Amino acid sequence: MMSARLYSVEEITDQAYEIFLELAPDNLSEADIELFNEYREEAGFIEDSEADESWAEFVSFEIEPEAFVQVLVGLELDGKDMLFAKILISRDMDAPFCHLVWPRGEA
């Protein structure tokens, strides 16, 4: 079922970050956007990892570890991680998929 056409983890992480930047104004508060923009150069992080179990409540399919990457976007300030977005993105060039969760968007 898997196609052999996969983006590299680095490529798909970059794509996830671009999507985050595009959608942030509609999903984060003005204060969060200002905070992120102010500190992202020195304290920002973009981490990729295998998708965790929490995605089961958001997507109705089995997440194949080799086909999807979980990307976390946030800031590390005063030794604490502030998560701005959690992204599930497909590496499959022929089956694009991206879902974002905005942990700070509930404010």
Buried (B, 14 or more C-beta within 10 A) or exposed (E): EEEEEBBEEEEBBBBBBEBBBEBBEEBBEEEBBEBBEEBBEEBBBBEBEEBEEEBEEEEEEEBEEEBBBBBBBBBEEEEEEBBBBBBBBBBBEEEEBBEBBBEBBEE
